[in-house]
Structure formats: structure tokens, C-alpha cells
Amino acid sequence: MIIRSKAPLRLGLAGGGTDVSPYSDQFGGAILNATIGMYAYATIRPLDNGKIILHATDRDEHYVLDSIEQLVIDGRLDLPKGIYNRIVRDFAHRPLSFELTTFVDAPPGSGLGSSSTLVVAIIGAFVEWLKLPLGEYDIAQLAYSVEREDLKMAGGKQDQYAATFGGVNYMEFFANDKVIVNPLRVKEKWLHELENNLVLFFTETSRLSSSIIEKQRANVSNKNQNSIDAMHSLKEQSQRMKEALLCGEIDEIGQILHYGWQHKKQMAEGISNPMIDNIYETAMAAGATGGKISGAGGGGFMIFYAPYTNKYNVIRELNKLGGKVMRYTFTNIGVTTWTI
């Protein structure tokens, strides 16, 4: 028997950072994101030899462990270990023996939510294997709890919900980890137009998002008004983005992205740098009307909106900078599991 799972990565289009505590607890956050046809994959093969085999093929890491109730969190593939520990503690109540193989289409630190999406994919595989009675909100909340509470990894809440639900979603975040996911019924032709005009560019760099997020959290805790006002503006940006998508005002999205980018850079030190600024300026000079870094900032993927046929010139100029323009498609399907 083989159990498989896949969960989609996401593009954060607006509101990024407002899903991070303590801002979301104090003021409420709002995010607009869309999942794309790049995935995190998990495969479980049950064993009966008292062993746990963890194999992260994209990271070229492979470990064989004894099957015990709680694995040691030691910096080596802690995500699957943390998930296993929670599954055993809350559901299985006994050690499990299995081989877990994982792969992610984007590298860590890419800004597409790869770590949280991988957590959702692994949890999905366990849900499929053990027939756990968990719905979409349950899976997303469990993924968040494992990362942020059990493993103490800094970050927000949007990635787990995007990967679980899939599609274009306007998400609202409140105190006490309350989240409301509002799926948007965007007309197909407008999604096609957005997909056609939105350029996804990998800077060929990655970053440790936790350091930027910790600075952002500290700015809110220390009542840095400039940073807090920037987050207020990003929450407003997500509302404007929602209206533009639902009303078919697709070419307004470039300006909305540009508005958000100007404010996002004010949230915390390290979100932008000279390399990112140069990429942004190059895209704008080539015909983009707006863009942003995907995720916390500092590196990874960037997105640019290029109306009409401007994207071809934008792509040509970006390719001169040493990164890579990536093809993608939107997907409206979240975490998917099956057994063979």
C-alpha cells in the first residue's frame, strides 16, 4: 500500500504580513492569495519493521530512525518529525512504522510558502493513511500549530490555509487563531487574464524568512507606528485587490501591487535590498505596472503585473539579470490525497 498527497504552493497577491501575530491579534489581518500548479508532495509507505525512514529527496537528506512515540527535534528534518509527534500524541496513541518521502517544487526560502505547504501535504498523507476525521480548517490549523507552537517556527497563518483550501481566497485573521477563508468566485476569463499578465520571477536566491518576520513582530510589539501603519495599508491593499478581481478590473492590479510594495518595505528591515530594488526597477522600466516580493522578503520569487503584451519585454529584460522566469498556472484545488 502506498499513500500519496500533494498540496499547492501559493502566490501572495496582497496583504502579506498582516496574518502574523501580534498584528493579526490586535488589529485583524487580511490576505488575498492564489494557489498555483507547483506542489509539495508526500508519499507514505507503511512498514512493519519498527523503523521510520525519512527521505527528503529535494534536500538529499535520508534518515533511518527507531519507531518511538516522540522523535527528537534536532534540526534534521524537524518538520516531518514534528508532524509525526503530533499525530501520535493526538490521534494514533502508539508508535508508527513507515517510510516518508517528500519533494517540493520550490526551494526553502522561496517565498511561495513551501515549508507550510509541505507540512499540509504530510498531514494530508497521514489523514489519508489513518483515516483521521479532519476537515479543511482542521488540517490547516493543525499545520499552523505544529509549525508555530510545537516547532516554534516564526511565520504567519496564510500558507497553511492556502495549501489546504486551494484557489483564490480572501482570508481574514483574528485573535485566538481564528481564521475565515472566503473563496472568491472570479470569472474564468479574468483569471486567465491575470495569469497571462502576471510574471513570476525567481531571483535564484533564498532567505531565512524567520529573521524578517521576527523584526516585523518586534516592530508591532514595540509600537513602531511606521511599521504598523504600513501593515494597515497592506490590509487595505488586500481589500482593493479583492474588489479588482471580482469586478474584472484586472489592469488595476499592477497599481495595487505597486502600492502594496511601497508599504511592505516599511514593515521591517531586510524586506528589500539593492538586488531586489534593481530587479523591480528593471521590470517597471520594461513595462510592468507593479510588483512585489513573494513571501516575507529578502529574496526568493518576485511577481510583476505587465498589461497588454508588455510581459514579453519584461521577461526579456528580467532574463538578463541572472534569475529565471517561471511558467505557472493557477489551480483551484487544495490538498489532495489518494491510496494505491
N, C-alpha and C positions, 0 to 999 in steps of 0.2 A: 504493500500500500504506500502511495506517495500523496502527500498533501501539499497543495500549492496555493500561493497567494500573491497578488500584486496590487500595489496602490500607486496612484498617480502623483507626480510632483506638481507644483503649482507656480503660477506667476502671481506675485502680489502686485495688484494694479493700483491700489490706493489705501491709505490709512495705516501703512506699515509702521509698527512700533506702538500703536495705541492699544494693542492687545497684550502688552507687557505690564505686569504688576510692578509698582503700585499705581501707575496711571489709570489702568482699567478699573481698579478698585475704587479710586477716588472720584474719577470723572466719567467713567464708562468709555469703552473703546468701540471703534467701528472700522471694519476692514472690508475691502472688496477684492476677491481673488478669483482665479480661474485655473482649473487643472488642465494639464497638457499630456500629450502622449509620450511622456517619459516616465519611467516607473522605478519603484523599489520592488524587488522580488524576494520571496521566501519559499523555501521547499523544506518540508519535514519528512523524514523517513523514520518511522518508529523502529526501535531496536529492542532486543531482549537480553543484552549482554551487560547491563548495569553501567553503561558508558553514555556520556554526552559528547557528541562531536560537533564543534562549531567551526564552520568554514565560510569565511567572508572572501569570496572569490575576487571581488574588485579590489580588495585591500591586500590580497595574497597572504591572509592570516588563517591559520589552521590550528585548532587546539583540541586535544582529547582529554576529557575530564571524567572523574568518577561521578556517577549519578547520586547526588545527595539532595537534601531538601532545600538548602540555601547555598548557592555558589558564592565564592569570594569575589567581591568587586575590587579589582586590582589594576584597572587601566587597560586590560586586554579584552577587547570585545565586550565592554561593560553593558552596551545596550541589550544584546540578547540575554546576557546573564541577569540583568535587572528584570527583564520581562519574565524569564523563567522563574525567578524567585517570587515574583508577584503571582504568577499563575499557580504555582504550587501552594503558596500561602493562602490564597483566597478561593481557589477552585479545586485543584487536584488533591491537595492534602496528602500527597505522597510523592516520593522521587519519581521522575520520569526518565526514560532512556530513549534517546533519539539522535539523529543526525540532522542539523540545521544548516542549510546552505543559503547564503544571501548574495544579492548583487543589486547595485544601484546604478542607474543610467547616468547619474551626475555625481561628481566627486564631492566629498565633505567640504563644507565651507563655500558651496557654490551659490547660495542664496535662493535655491529653489525648494528649500525645506527638506533636503534629502535625509537628514538624520531622523526627523519626526515621521517622515513618510515610511522609512524603514521600520520604525517601531510599530506603526499601524499595520504594515504588511506582516510582520512577525506575529503580532497579536492576532491578526486575521487567520493566520495559519493555525495557531493554537485553538482559536474558536472553532475552526472547521474540524480539526482533529478531535477535540474533546467535546464537541457539540455543546459549547457553552452558550447559555441563554443571554447573549449580549446584543443589543441593538446598536444603531449607528452612534447615538450620543454616548452610550456606554463604552464603546470601543475607543472613541475619541478622548473621552475623559480619562479612561484607563491609561491610554498612551501618554497623555499630559501628566498624569500622576506619577507614572514610572519615571519619566524624564525629569520633571521639575521637583518632585518631592522625594522619591526614592534615591535617584542618582544625583540630585542637586545640580542639574544642568541648567544654566541660565537660558531664558528664552521666553517666547510668548505662547499664545494659545492657537493661533490661526492654522498652523501647519497640520496639526493632528486632525482638525475638523475638515480641512480641505481634502486631505488624503482619504478620509473616511467617507465623506459625502460625495465628492466629485462635483464637477460642473462649475457654473458661475454663481458665486454666492456672496451675499452681503451679510456679514457676520457682526453681531453685537456682543460686547463683552462687559460683564458687570462684576460687582463684588461677589465674594464667596464662590468664585469659579463658575458663575452662571454664564452660559453661552446660548445665544439664539442664532441658528443658521437659517437665513432666508434665501432659498433658491430663487434666482432671477429668471423669469421667462423672457429671455432676449430672443427676438426674432432671428431665425436662422441666417437670413441674408446679412443682418447686421453683425452677427458673429463671424461670418465669412469675411466681411469687410475688415473687421478688427484683426482677424488672423492674417489677412493679406497684408495689412499695413503695419503690423507690429513686428519689428525686427528684434530677434533675440541674439545677443552677442556675448560670447564667453571671453572674458579678459585673459584667460589662461592663468589666472591667479586664484587663490582661495584665501580665506581669512578665518580667524577664530572669532566667530560671532559673539561668543560669550563675553569677551572683553568689552566690546562695544555696547552690548546690552547692559552690562553692569554699570557702565558710565551713564547710560540713559536712566537706569533705575535710580542711581545716586542723585542725578540731577532733579528727579521728581521728589525724592525723599528730602533733599536739601532745599526744596522750594526754589530752584533755579527758574525764574519766571520766563526767561527767554526760551528755555527748553520746553517748558510746559505750554507756552503759547504756540510753539512750533507743533506740538502734538495736537493741540486744539485745531490748528489749521489743517493738519493731516486728517483728522476726523471729519472736518468739513469737506475735504477733498474726496473722501470715500462716498459721501452723500452726493456730491456733484457728479462723480463717476457713475454712480447708480442711475441717476436721472438721465445722463447722456446715453447710457446703454439702452435703457428702457424706452427712451424717446427716439432712438435712432440717430442721435446727433453725434455720429462716430468721429467726425473730424474735429470735434471739440476735445477729444480725449488727449490729443497732443498738448494742448494748452493746460489741461487739467494735470497731466503728468508733470509738466514743467513747473506749475505752481507748487505741486507737492514736493518736487525735488529741491526747490529753493528753501522750503521749510524743513525738509528732512535733514538737511545738512546742519541745521541749528539744534538738532536734538542732542547730539553728543559728539565729542571729538573722535575723529578717525573714520567717520562715515564716508567722507570723500578724501581724496589725496590728489597730488599733481597728475598721476597717471589717469585716474578716473576723470578728472576735470578735462584733460586733453581729449579723452575718448568722447566725452559729452560734447565738447565744443566742436570736434570734428564732425560728429553726426549732425549737429544742428546746422553747421555751415553747408553740409551736403544736402540738406532738405528736410531733416526731421523737424517736427514742431514741438517736441518734448520727449522726455525720457526719465529714467531713474535707475538706480542700482536695485537689484532684486535682493530682498532679504535685509539683514542688518546693516550692510555696507562694508566698505574696506576692500572689496574685491568680488570675485565670482562673476555672475551674469548681470548684464545690463539689458534693458529693453528701451526701444525707441519707437515713437509713432511717426511714420512717414506717409503722408497722404498722397493721393493720386498715384503716380508711378515713381515718386521720389525714392522709394525704398531701394531701387536698383543702384542709384548713385550713392545712397547711404551705405549699402552693402559694399560697394567697390571701395569707398574710402575707408571704411572700418577694417576691411581685409588688409589694408596697408599697414595697420598698427600692430600686427602680430598676433591678434586674437583669432577667434573663429565665429563666424555667423552660423547659428544652428537652425536647422529646419525643425518645425514642430507643428502639431495640430492640437486644437482644443479637444478635450474629452469630457463628457458629462457623466461618466461612470466612475464611482469611487472604488474603494477596496473591493476586490473580487477574489473569491476562494473557490477551490474545487478539489475533489479527491479522485485519484486514479488507482 
